[in-house]
Amino acid sequence: MIKAIRLKGPGDVYLVEEPRPVPGPYESLVRVATVGLCGSDLHWFGQGNIGDAQLTSPLVLGHELGGTVEGGPLDGQRVAVDPAVPCSSCERCRGGFRNLCPQVRFAGHGTTDGGLREYLSWPTDLLYPVPEGFSDETIALLEPLGVALHCLDLGHVRLGSSVAVVGCGPIGLMLLQVARAAGAGPILAVEPLLHRRRAAIHNGADQVLTPSEAREEGPVVSVVFEVAGNDEAVNISMGLVRSGGRLVLAGIPDNDVTSFPAGVARRKGLTIAMARRMNDAYPRAIRLVERHAVELDGLVSHRFTLADAPTAFAVAARREGLKTVVCVNPTGAGTSG
């Protein structure tokens, strides 16, 4: 038997014991080490849904994770787990957009259990071995780093481009880092919370403004990344981006509706891109961490055991720190990231 955390309804997560999963064909058994709590997990926790996906049965959340493989071709390897299992045969998958696969199974989403459990079985080809020096926390944060990289790709950021990141939660802070690594600058961050504004400076922002300051005195930039998930952030982003610029919407709104002043978008001739998860970004994310181009461990502010996961969700929902992680079976390995 193994321990797992299941979501029964909004705000209702509880510890259960259940049989250890048995790997199927082309799967491996992973002993989960650390799981990061994402904004989408908080949507499930707070509302019992995300977008048009509804909670229909108790669900194991968690899609930012890594661990150690037990048995099979990767036996003993510490790996990052790609949470998206696409069909690999539809037009979108064949066209190179596996993140848009309409049949995708995603860990901790819908009816597919995620990582907040001691073990999970997962397709072996979606497990990415990591260098020895990586910590458990860094491995778990490779998934949101991949999301940040996908957003950067959608923004078509050029060397020396001016950039703004509106919303400095963990993915916003990672975007600051990867934008800096890509040679962007100057880089503006917009964030209402003081501790996250301070973190934005540490993670690569040249200038940090509150939302009200951004509305009144924000500079005009080439590319804006909105990572807050509310209309105020979208409107601020529209005001910051230059005419002919690009706006990437990565935040997930609570009520599945995003609105903005169409007249502003038309007059500026904006190109607006919607970000969905990531698209085959793990190898790049691993290389960036290995080269110390980005730093992930410093983003973790709160750590909880699996038994304390309900408290972890409450802390993350209050945005008390930066990144909250659940240490399921910590290995104690690695210090880089």
C-alpha positions as CSV (number, residue, x, y, z in Angstrom):
1,M,0.0,0.0,0.0
2,I,1.1,3.6,-0.6
3,K,0.0,7.0,0.7
4,A,-1.6,9.5,-1.6
5,I,-3.5,12.9,-1.3
6,R,-6.8,13.1,-3.1
7,L,-9.1,16.1,-3.8
8,K,-12.7,15.2,-3.0
9,G,-14.2,18.7,-3.6
10,P,-13.3,22.4,-3.4
11,G,-10.9,22.8,-0.4
12,D,-11.3,19.2,0.6
13,V,-8.0,17.2,0.2
14,Y,-7.3,14.2,2.4
15,L,-4.7,11.5,2.9
16,V,-5.6,7.9,1.8
17,E,-3.9,4.5,1.5
18,E,-4.3,2.6,-1.7
19,P,-2.5,-0.1,-3.7
20,R,0.8,0.6,-5.2
21,P,0.4,1.2,-9.0
22,V,1.6,-1.5,-11.3
23,P,3.4,-0.4,-14.5
24,G,1.7,-1.3,-17.7
25,P,3.4,-1.9,-21.1
26,Y,6.0,0.7,-21.9
27,E,5.6,2.2,-18.4
28,S,8.0,2.6,-15.4
29,L,7.4,2.8,-11.7
30,V,8.6,6.1,-10.2
31,R,9.1,6.7,-6.5
32,V,8.0,10.3,-6.2
33,A,10.5,12.7,-4.5
34,T,9.1,16.2,-4.6
35,V,5.9,17.8,-6.1
36,G,5.5,21.5,-6.8
37,L,2.0,23.1,-6.3
38,C,1.0,25.0,-9.4
39,G,-1.6,27.7,-10.0
40,S,-3.7,25.2,-11.9
41,D,-3.6,22.9,-8.8
42,L,-5.0,25.8,-6.9
43,H,-7.8,26.2,-9.3
44,W,-8.7,22.5,-8.7
45,F,-8.3,23.0,-5.0
46,G,-10.3,26.2,-4.8
47,Q,-13.1,25.6,-7.3
48,G,-13.1,21.9,-8.1
49,N,-12.5,22.6,-11.8
50,I,-10.3,24.4,-14.2
51,G,-11.7,25.9,-17.4
52,D,-14.3,23.4,-18.6
53,A,-12.7,20.4,-16.9
54,Q,-14.8,19.4,-13.8
55,L,-13.9,17.2,-10.8
56,T,-16.0,14.0,-11.3
57,S,-14.2,11.7,-8.8
58,P,-11.5,12.1,-6.1
59,L,-8.3,13.1,-7.9
60,V,-4.6,13.0,-7.1
61,L,-3.3,16.5,-8.0
62,G,0.3,17.4,-8.9
63,H,2.0,17.7,-12.3
64,E,5.3,19.2,-11.3
65,L,7.3,16.3,-10.1
66,G,10.3,14.0,-10.3
67,G,11.6,10.9,-8.5
68,T,13.6,7.7,-8.9
69,V,12.7,4.9,-11.2
70,E,12.4,1.4,-9.7
71,G,12.8,-1.4,-12.3
72,G,12.8,-1.3,-16.1
73,P,15.3,0.3,-18.4
74,L,15.8,3.4,-16.3
75,D,16.1,1.5,-13.0
76,G,17.8,3.7,-10.4
77,Q,17.7,6.9,-12.5
78,R,16.5,10.1,-11.0
79,V,14.1,11.6,-13.5
80,A,11.8,14.5,-14.3
81,V,8.2,13.4,-15.2
82,D,6.6,15.0,-18.3
83,P,3.0,15.2,-17.1
84,A,1.4,15.3,-20.6
85,V,0.6,12.0,-22.4
86,P,-0.6,13.0,-25.9
87,C,-2.2,10.6,-28.3
88,S,0.8,11.0,-30.8
89,S,-1.5,10.3,-33.8
90,C,-3.8,13.3,-34.2
91,E,-3.2,16.1,-36.6
92,R,-1.9,18.4,-33.8
93,C,0.5,15.8,-32.5
94,R,1.8,15.0,-35.9
95,G,2.1,18.7,-36.6
96,G,4.5,19.2,-33.7
97,F,1.9,20.7,-31.3
98,R,1.6,17.8,-28.7
99,N,0.7,20.4,-26.0
100,L,-2.5,21.0,-28.0
101,C,-3.5,17.4,-28.4
102,P,-7.3,17.2,-27.7
103,Q,-6.9,13.6,-26.4
104,V,-4.0,14.4,-24.0
105,R,-4.0,12.8,-20.6
106,F,-2.4,15.2,-18.1
107,A,-1.3,14.3,-14.6
108,G,-3.5,15.8,-11.9
109,H,-6.2,16.8,-14.4
110,G,-9.6,15.4,-15.1
111,T,-9.5,11.7,-14.4
112,T,-5.7,11.2,-14.6
113,D,-4.1,11.0,-11.2
114,G,-1.0,13.1,-10.6
115,G,2.1,13.1,-8.4
116,L,0.9,13.7,-4.8
117,R,1.5,10.0,-3.9
118,E,4.4,7.9,-3.0
119,Y,4.6,6.0,-6.3
120,L,3.2,6.5,-9.8
121,S,3.4,4.5,-13.1
122,W,4.2,6.6,-16.1
123,P,5.2,6.1,-19.8
124,T,8.9,5.5,-19.8
125,D,9.5,7.7,-22.8
126,L,8.1,10.7,-20.8
127,L,10.7,10.3,-18.1
128,Y,13.8,12.5,-18.4
129,P,17.0,11.5,-16.6
130,V,18.7,14.5,-14.9
131,P,22.3,15.2,-13.9
132,E,23.5,14.1,-10.5
133,G,23.8,17.6,-9.1
134,F,20.1,18.4,-9.4
135,S,18.1,18.7,-6.2
136,D,14.7,17.1,-5.8
137,E,13.2,20.6,-5.9
138,T,14.9,21.6,-9.1
139,I,13.7,18.5,-10.8
140,A,10.1,19.2,-9.8
141,L,10.4,22.8,-11.1
142,L,11.6,21.8,-14.5
143,E,8.0,21.5,-15.6
144,P,7.1,25.2,-14.8
145,L,10.4,26.2,-16.3
146,G,9.3,24.5,-19.5
147,V,6.1,26.5,-19.4
148,A,8.2,29.7,-19.1
149,L,10.3,28.6,-22.1
150,H,7.2,27.9,-24.1
151,C,5.9,31.4,-23.3
152,L,9.2,32.9,-24.3
153,D,9.0,31.1,-27.7
154,L,5.5,32.4,-28.2
155,G,6.7,36.0,-27.5
156,H,9.4,35.8,-30.3
157,V,11.8,37.6,-28.0
158,R,14.8,39.0,-29.9
159,L,18.2,39.8,-28.5
160,G,17.9,43.2,-26.9
161,S,14.1,43.3,-26.9
162,S,12.4,45.2,-24.2
163,V,10.1,42.9,-22.1
164,A,7.5,43.1,-19.3
165,V,6.3,40.3,-17.1
166,V,2.9,41.1,-15.4
167,G,2.5,38.8,-12.4
168,C,5.5,37.5,-10.6
169,G,4.5,34.1,-9.2
170,P,6.9,31.3,-9.8
171,I,6.4,31.1,-13.6
172,G,6.6,34.9,-13.9
173,L,9.9,34.8,-12.0
174,M,11.2,32.0,-14.3
175,L,10.2,34.1,-17.3
176,L,12.3,37.0,-15.9
177,Q,15.2,34.6,-15.7
178,V,14.8,33.0,-19.2
179,A,14.2,36.5,-20.8
180,R,17.5,37.6,-19.2
181,A,19.2,34.5,-20.4
182,A,17.9,35.1,-23.9
183,G,19.5,38.6,-24.0
184,A,16.3,40.6,-23.5
185,G,16.4,44.0,-21.8
186,P,15.4,46.2,-20.3
187,I,13.1,43.9,-18.4
188,L,10.1,45.3,-16.4
189,A,8.2,43.3,-13.7
190,V,4.7,44.3,-12.5
191,E,3.4,42.7,-9.2
192,P,1.1,43.8,-6.4
193,L,2.8,41.8,-3.6
194,L,5.9,43.3,-2.0
195,H,7.8,40.1,-1.4
196,R,7.3,39.1,-5.0
197,R,8.5,42.5,-6.3
198,R,11.6,42.0,-4.3
199,A,12.0,38.5,-5.8
200,A,11.6,39.9,-9.2
201,I,14.7,42.1,-8.8
202,H,16.6,39.0,-7.7
203,N,15.4,37.1,-10.7
204,G,16.4,39.5,-13.4
205,A,14.0,42.5,-13.6
206,D,15.6,45.9,-14.2
207,Q,12.6,47.8,-13.0
208,V,9.7,46.7,-10.8
209,L,6.3,48.5,-10.5
210,T,3.0,48.0,-8.7
211,P,0.0,47.6,-10.9
212,S,-1.1,51.2,-10.2
213,E,2.4,52.5,-11.1
214,A,2.4,50.5,-14.3
215,R,-0.9,52.0,-15.3
216,E,0.4,55.5,-14.7
217,E,4.0,55.5,-15.6
218,G,4.9,52.1,-17.2
219,P,7.3,52.2,-20.1
220,V,6.3,50.8,-23.6
221,V,7.9,47.5,-24.4
222,S,8.1,45.1,-27.3
223,V,6.8,42.0,-25.7
224,V,4.6,41.5,-22.6
225,F,3.9,38.3,-20.8
226,E,0.7,38.2,-18.7
227,V,1.0,35.6,-16.0
228,A,-1.6,36.7,-13.4
229,G,-4.8,35.3,-14.8
230,N,-7.1,38.3,-14.3
231,D,-8.5,41.1,-16.4
232,E,-6.6,43.9,-14.6
233,A,-3.3,42.2,-15.5
234,V,-4.5,41.8,-19.1
235,N,-5.5,45.5,-19.3
236,I,-2.1,46.6,-17.8
237,S,-0.3,44.4,-20.3
238,M,-2.2,46.0,-23.2
239,G,-1.1,49.4,-21.9
240,L,2.5,48.4,-21.7
241,V,3.0,46.8,-25.1
242,R,4.0,48.9,-28.0
243,S,2.1,49.3,-31.3
244,G,2.8,46.2,-33.4
245,G,4.1,44.3,-30.4
246,R,3.3,40.9,-29.0
247,L,1.2,39.9,-25.9
248,V,1.4,36.4,-24.5
249,L,-1.5,35.5,-22.2
250,A,-0.3,32.7,-19.8
251,G,-2.5,33.3,-16.7
252,I,-5.5,31.2,-16.1
253,P,-8.6,33.1,-15.0
254,D,-10.8,31.8,-12.2
255,N,-14.1,32.0,-14.2
256,D,-12.6,30.8,-17.5
257,V,-13.2,34.2,-19.1
258,T,-10.6,36.8,-20.2
259,S,-11.7,40.2,-21.4
260,F,-9.8,43.2,-22.7
261,P,-10.5,46.5,-24.5
262,A,-10.7,45.5,-28.2
263,G,-10.2,49.1,-29.4
264,V,-6.8,49.3,-27.8
265,A,-5.7,45.9,-29.2
266,R,-6.9,47.0,-32.7
267,R,-5.4,50.4,-32.7
268,K,-2.1,49.0,-31.6
269,G,-2.3,46.1,-34.1
270,L,-1.3,43.6,-31.4
271,T,-0.4,40.0,-31.9
272,I,-1.9,38.0,-29.0
273,A,-0.8,34.5,-28.3
274,M,-2.4,32.1,-25.8
275,A,0.0,29.8,-23.9
276,R,-1.0,26.2,-23.1
277,R,1.4,24.3,-20.9
278,M,4.6,23.6,-22.9
279,N,5.8,21.8,-26.0
280,D,8.7,19.4,-25.6
281,A,10.8,21.8,-23.5
282,Y,12.3,19.4,-21.0
283,P,15.7,18.9,-22.7
284,R,16.1,22.7,-23.0
285,A,15.1,23.2,-19.4
286,I,17.6,20.6,-18.1
287,R,20.4,22.2,-20.2
288,L,19.7,25.7,-18.9
289,V,19.8,24.5,-15.2
290,E,22.9,22.5,-15.9
291,R,24.6,25.5,-17.3
292,H,23.4,27.7,-14.4
293,A,21.6,30.0,-16.8
294,V,18.6,29.8,-14.5
295,E,18.3,29.1,-10.8
296,L,15.3,27.2,-9.4
297,D,15.9,26.1,-5.8
298,G,15.8,29.7,-4.6
299,L,12.2,30.0,-5.7
300,V,11.1,27.5,-3.1
301,S,9.8,29.2,0.0
302,H,7.6,26.6,1.7
303,R,8.2,22.8,2.1
304,F,5.6,20.3,3.5
305,T,5.4,16.6,3.9
306,L,2.7,14.5,2.1
307,A,0.7,14.3,5.4
308,D,0.7,18.1,5.6
309,A,-0.4,18.6,2.0
310,P,-3.7,20.2,3.1
311,T,-1.8,23.0,4.8
312,A,0.5,23.3,1.8
313,F,-2.5,24.0,-0.4
314,A,-3.8,26.6,2.0
315,V,-0.5,28.4,2.1
316,A,0.0,28.3,-1.6
317,A,-3.6,29.6,-2.1
318,R,-2.8,32.6,0.1
319,R,0.3,33.5,-2.0
320,E,2.3,33.7,1.2
321,G,5.6,33.0,-0.4
322,L,6.9,32.0,-3.8
323,K,6.9,28.3,-4.6
324,T,5.3,25.7,-2.3
325,V,6.5,22.1,-2.7
326,V,5.4,18.8,-1.1
327,C,8.3,16.5,-0.2
328,V,6.9,13.0,-0.7
329,N,10.0,10.8,-0.6
330,P,12.9,13.3,-0.5
331,T,16.3,11.9,-1.6
332,G,18.4,14.6,-0.2
333,A,20.4,14.6,-3.4
334,G,21.9,17.5,-5.2
335,T,22.3,21.2,-4.5
336,S,22.3,22.8,-7.9
337,G,19.5,24.6,-9.7
